[in-house]
Amino acid sequence: MKWAAMLTLAAGAVQAGDLGPRPDFPPVEMEAVELGRLLFYDPVISGNRNISCGTCHHPDLGTSDGMSLSVGEGGVGLGPDRVFDPQDMPEERIPRNAPGLWNLGAAEFTVMFHDGRLEEAADQPDGIRTPLGADMIAGFDSVLSAQAMFPVLSGDEMAGHYSENEISESVRLSNLTGESGAWVRIADRVAAIPEYRARFDAVLEEGAPIRFTDIANVLADFISFEWRADESPFDIAMAGGKPLPGAAERGRLLFYGEAGCSGCHSGWLQTDHGFHAIAVPQIGPGKAARFESHARDEGRIRVTGAAEDAYRFRTPSLRNVTLTAPYGHDGAYATLEGVVRHHLDPVAALRAYDRGQAVLHEMPWAEDWAILDTPEEVERIAAANELAPVALSDAQVAEILAFLEALTDREAAEGRLGVPETVPSGLPVDR
């Protein structure tokens, strides 16, 4: 952000023009949106036909799942009510919090995932950099559509574990695009269902082959349409309409002034799309390669290899943030007040972390506290912290929370198309 704009914000006088251009949402076709809606809630694209995108990103749970760390494969039900399948117990938790999907269709979102491992890159084939490298396929319309390829390849998320089904077997063999590749098998499943075949005929052209990229593109169209949230009380006030209530307005002035929140949570959608280390407590299995045996999640460094990126994670947008608890890349904080207070003194908050803040399904075999139980690991996280302490009173914290509430677009939260009663595969829909 330019220094002149930062000084304006620091003075607490931020105006609409100081936030930059309003978010741009590329247009979508309703036939594609409606097709994407059905596929989003249809478990047919998971290996064992038992998990949909909506299982971990459900509108009733703020387009997340209400858990610090999700249980994908091996679970039945939604969010806190999800239980283990005794015939197919989960091996471990998904290592990062399921993020909300608000406004991901905006053109400014050019990186995906907490560590940004999927991002726009002009020097890459199809303009997208991914961990798949040469195995990346062409045909994705955007990074939002390309992100759909990762959950379906994850054994703990949607693919299922090795030997359970043909999708997971293909993934284990790193066979993604061949005749029996994982993406091809998923696309063939969808194409074999008459209603999907007819709907894709309308979106593509009659008889055109259905590729996984076509599935991902309509999923992105649905997400972009369904969870566009840019008509909050904040938006209305900044456009010259109804002013924010007193507490929320005072919170806005703090947010863009004394509290310094806008240093990272900038722009209309309250994110700089950057990566920052703020000493969030580490819970869960962490992120390690197959040849590694640790529970650390070092964030962006695993993408860039740059030492300065250790423990940096992407700045989340704060739109509809009141709906998306728990908070943090691993959901370490159950409440919005908890994570706001963490920002006031991250290192002290890390060292005094209350483990009761974590919202986890009981999993006795999981080593959820391996990092926090190891002092040298805690010190690694603390040493990477970039935020200086900020002194705010309890009343000021309450005002910031009132401002964050004013970022909620209630119409978007209620949903536009909603959850379908049935899907073309005939499989059960999570509701």
Buried (B, 14 or more C-beta within 10 A) or exposed (E): BEEEBBEBBBEBEBEEEBBEEBBEBEEBEEBBBBBBBBBBBBBBBBBBBBBBBBBBBBBBBBBBBBBBBBBBBBBBEBBEEBEBBEEBEBBBBBBBBBBBBBBBBBEBBBBBBBBBBBBBBEEEEBBBBBEBEEEBBEEBBBBBBBBBBBBBBBBBBBBBBEEBBBBBBBBBEEBBBEEEBBBBBBBBBBBEBEEBBEBBEEBBEEEEEBBBBBBBBBBBBBBBBBBBBBEBBBBBBBEEEEEBBEBBBBBBBBBBBBBBBBBBBBBBBBBBBBBBBBBBBBBBBBBBEEEEEBBBBBBBBBBBEEEEBBBBBBBBBBBBBBBBBBBBBBBBBBEBBBBBBBBBBBBBBBBEBEEEBBBBBEBEEBBBBBBBEBEEBBEBBBEBBBBEEBEBEEEBBBBBBBBBBBBBBEEBBEEBBEBBEEBBBEBEBBE
